[in-house]
Amino acid sequence: MESLRYHYYRGLKRFLSWLMAEGYVEHNPLDGIAFKPPTAPPIEPYTREHKEKFLAVLDYDWKIAKTPRQRMLAARDKAITCLFFESGLRLQELADLRLKDIDLNEHRVKVRFGKLGKSRLSGFGPQTRKSLWRYLGLRQALAEGDTSIPVLALRQGSADNHAAIPAGAS
């Protein structure tokens, strides 16, 4: 209810300010009244059950994959999901990852161009390590070791990932 009142107040105050600027009224009757903007509702993180369901779907994709390309894509999707869950990377940071940015032994990735262009290190757990290891093994076999493309290419030939997924791999 409080947010509804605030939005009516804000619109009315702007309208009355316009009336005053145009000379229709001498003063804004809402100048002495102040409403605080409503607080945003907290963002609820995924629960353990949600994460388990996500991962179960990705495991199922892995099980039904028939071609090497489908297996690579299933492994990539799981690696992406695990990295999001455990490392806190933003989408563009994940899209920009190169092979040299991932350290499986130390369980961390180097973000080169993070928020405000800053670099940082972000850690991940053993499940993400396993997912990355599986994906990188399949990717290397299909991409013939090409390290110039993003590691976790989001889709083939997209603007943000040039030649992201090897088209000839099947």
C-alpha positions as CSV (number, residue, x, y, z in Angstrom):
1,M,0.0,0.0,0.0
2,E,2.9,2.3,0.8
3,S,4.4,2.0,-2.7
4,L,1.0,2.8,-4.3
5,R,0.8,6.0,-2.3
6,Y,4.3,7.0,-3.2
7,H,3.7,6.5,-6.9
8,Y,0.5,8.6,-6.8
9,Y,2.4,11.3,-4.8
10,R,5.3,11.3,-7.2
11,G,3.1,11.7,-10.3
12,L,1.0,14.4,-8.6
13,K,4.1,16.3,-7.4
14,R,5.5,16.3,-11.0
15,F,2.2,17.5,-12.4
16,L,1.9,20.3,-9.8
17,S,5.6,21.3,-10.5
18,W,4.8,21.6,-14.2
19,L,1.7,23.7,-13.4
20,M,3.8,26.0,-11.3
21,A,6.5,26.2,-14.0
22,E,3.9,27.1,-16.6
23,G,2.4,29.8,-14.3
24,Y,-1.0,28.1,-13.7
25,V,-0.5,28.0,-9.9
26,E,1.7,30.2,-7.7
27,H,3.1,27.4,-5.4
28,N,3.1,23.7,-5.3
29,P,0.9,22.5,-2.4
30,L,2.9,19.3,-2.1
31,D,6.3,21.1,-1.4
32,G,6.0,20.6,2.3
33,I,5.1,16.9,2.1
34,A,7.7,14.3,1.6
35,F,7.2,10.6,1.0
36,K,10.1,8.1,1.2
37,P,10.3,5.8,-1.8
38,P,9.3,2.3,-1.0
39,T,12.1,-0.2,-0.2
40,A,12.6,-2.8,-2.9
41,P,11.7,-6.3,-1.9
42,P,14.7,-8.5,-1.3
43,I,15.8,-10.8,-4.1
44,E,15.3,-14.4,-3.0
45,P,18.2,-16.6,-3.9
46,Y,17.7,-20.1,-5.3
47,T,17.0,-22.7,-2.7
48,R,19.0,-25.9,-2.5
49,E,16.0,-27.7,-4.1
50,H,16.0,-25.3,-7.0
51,K,19.7,-25.8,-7.6
52,E,19.3,-29.6,-7.4
53,K,16.5,-29.5,-10.0
54,F,18.5,-27.4,-12.3
55,L,21.4,-29.8,-12.1
56,A,19.2,-32.8,-12.5
57,V,17.9,-31.4,-15.8
58,L,21.4,-30.8,-16.9
59,D,22.5,-34.3,-15.9
60,Y,19.5,-35.7,-17.9
61,D,20.7,-33.6,-21.0
62,W,24.1,-35.3,-20.6
63,K,22.6,-38.8,-20.4
64,I,20.4,-38.4,-23.5
65,A,23.1,-36.7,-25.7
66,K,23.9,-38.9,-28.6
67,T,26.6,-37.0,-30.6
68,P,29.9,-35.6,-29.3
69,R,28.6,-32.1,-30.0
70,Q,25.5,-32.7,-27.9
71,R,27.6,-34.0,-25.1
72,M,29.9,-31.0,-25.3
73,L,26.9,-28.6,-25.2
74,A,25.4,-30.5,-22.3
75,A,28.7,-30.3,-20.4
76,R,29.1,-26.6,-21.3
77,D,25.6,-25.9,-20.0
78,K,26.3,-27.6,-16.7
79,A,29.7,-25.8,-16.4
80,I,28.0,-22.4,-17.0
81,T,25.3,-23.2,-14.4
82,C,27.7,-24.4,-11.8
83,L,29.9,-21.3,-12.3
84,F,26.9,-19.0,-11.8
85,F,25.9,-20.8,-8.7
86,E,29.3,-21.0,-7.0
87,S,31.4,-18.1,-8.3
88,G,29.0,-15.2,-8.6
89,L,30.2,-14.2,-12.1
90,R,28.1,-11.9,-14.1
91,L,27.0,-13.0,-17.6
92,Q,29.4,-10.8,-19.5
93,E,32.3,-11.9,-17.3
94,L,31.4,-15.5,-17.9
95,A,31.2,-14.9,-21.7
96,D,34.6,-13.2,-21.7
97,L,36.5,-16.1,-20.0
98,R,39.4,-17.5,-21.9
99,L,41.2,-20.8,-21.2
100,K,44.1,-19.0,-19.5
101,D,41.6,-17.4,-17.0
102,I,40.6,-20.8,-15.5
103,D,42.7,-22.4,-12.9
104,L,41.3,-25.8,-12.1
105,N,44.0,-26.6,-9.5
106,E,43.4,-23.5,-7.5
107,H,39.6,-23.6,-8.0
108,R,39.3,-20.0,-9.3
109,V,38.8,-18.0,-12.4
110,K,40.3,-14.6,-13.3
111,V,37.8,-12.0,-14.4
112,R,39.6,-9.6,-16.7
113,F,37.0,-6.9,-17.3
114,G,34.6,-7.0,-14.4
115,K,32.4,-4.3,-13.1
116,L,33.9,-0.9,-13.8
117,G,36.6,-2.6,-15.8
118,K,38.3,-4.0,-12.8
119,S,40.0,-7.4,-12.6
120,R,39.3,-9.9,-9.8
121,L,39.6,-13.5,-8.8
122,S,36.5,-15.6,-8.2
123,G,36.5,-19.0,-6.6
124,F,34.5,-22.1,-7.2
125,G,33.9,-25.5,-5.6
126,P,34.6,-29.1,-6.6
127,Q,31.4,-29.6,-8.5
128,T,32.2,-26.7,-10.8
129,R,35.8,-28.0,-11.2
130,K,34.4,-31.4,-12.3
131,S,32.0,-29.7,-14.7
132,L,34.7,-27.5,-16.2
133,W,37.1,-30.4,-16.5
134,R,34.5,-32.5,-18.4
135,Y,33.6,-29.6,-20.7
136,L,37.1,-28.5,-21.4
137,G,38.1,-32.1,-22.3
138,L,35.2,-32.4,-24.8
139,R,35.7,-28.9,-26.1
140,Q,39.4,-29.4,-26.8
141,A,38.7,-32.5,-28.7
142,L,36.0,-30.8,-30.9
143,A,37.6,-27.4,-31.2
144,E,41.1,-28.8,-31.9
145,G,42.6,-26.8,-29.1
146,D,41.6,-23.3,-30.4
147,T,42.2,-21.1,-27.4
148,S,41.2,-17.8,-29.2
149,I,37.5,-18.4,-28.7
150,P,35.7,-17.9,-25.4
151,V,35.8,-20.9,-23.2
152,L,32.1,-21.0,-22.4
153,A,30.7,-19.8,-25.7
154,L,27.1,-19.1,-25.3
155,R,25.9,-19.8,-28.9
156,Q,27.3,-20.3,-32.3
157,G,28.3,-17.1,-34.2
158,S,26.7,-14.7,-31.7
159,A,27.9,-11.1,-31.6
160,D,29.4,-11.5,-28.2
161,N,31.2,-14.8,-29.0
162,H,32.5,-14.8,-32.5
163,A,32.7,-18.4,-33.9
164,A,31.8,-19.5,-30.4
165,I,31.0,-23.2,-31.0
166,P,32.8,-25.1,-33.8
167,A,30.2,-25.5,-36.5
168,G,31.8,-28.6,-38.0
169,A,31.7,-30.5,-34.7
170,S,29.0,-33.2,-34.7
